[in-house]
Amino acid sequence: MTTPTDPDTGRQGRIIAIVIACAGVLSILAPTLAGILGGGYRLEMLFYLMSLAGFIWSLVVTWNLWQKTKDK
């Protein structure tokens, strides 16, 4: 495995990792947060959709980053 030579590539990779970690934590804590906030199942589903959006965003950005580094 090679290390990224461009500092921007490394920064973007760290941002992707943070988004994946936050989306995972949000999906785990969704029922608890919905219960604390008193929103019921609708709020819990909103948290799940936000988590799913984070995962999809990270997948797209990771794909673009991989394509960018593959050409070098």
Secondary structure, 3 states (H helix, E strand, C coil): CCCCCCHHHHHHHHHHHHHHHHHHHHHHHHHHHHHHHCCHHHHHHHHHHHHHHHHHHHHHHHHHHHHHHHCC
